[in-house]
């Protein structure tokens, strides 16, 4: 009878919902345990078993999430005309590029804090592009590597790090390249400021220092 067929269809629908939920829950559990390969395999098995189920996109979206390319780059302090260490955390990538922009603003400008990837050309000009190859992350998990990049001359630069040939998040960094470094020593409620050559560590004679206070986001 019609009621029997309706009940049977409802039962099938609930059964499919359970199995899709099972594969999704299993995948997330494996992913939390850094077993990303097994997580993807369970998702693909569920997709293959129930390709036409109306909620199968839940599994497909989870697979896309695990396979998405990601890139984070921390840039160490460096000297001009030297090299800098890039600490790169990535996954699902084999190549990324660094786009350097020379910023045409004074070091005390409050506009430096407003620079983004979208508006960097308003405050500077494109200077150089450098690309780096990465080992594939076959397990889909994040990997940390350290790479070296040549630094340009003294100045302020904005670096945009982006994946090559893949959509995904990137990183940005504002670089202050100077050959000078200041240290501060305090005693008896007094302060002594010493300017050093960053490469040699020797004091720089006749160095001049300017001190600013910040008020309403601006240096005065």
Secondary structure, DSSP 8 states (H G I E B T S, - for coil): -HHHHHHHHHHHHHHHHHHHHHHHHHHHHHHHTT-HHHHHHHHHHHHHHTTT-TTTHHHHHHHHHHH-BEEEEEE----TTSEEEEEEEEES-SEEEEEEEEE-S-TT-GGGGG--TTTHHHHEEEEEEEEEE----TTS--EEEEEEEE--SSEEEEEEEEESSS-B--EEEEEEE-SEEEEEEEETTEEEEEEEETTT--B-TT-------EETTEE-
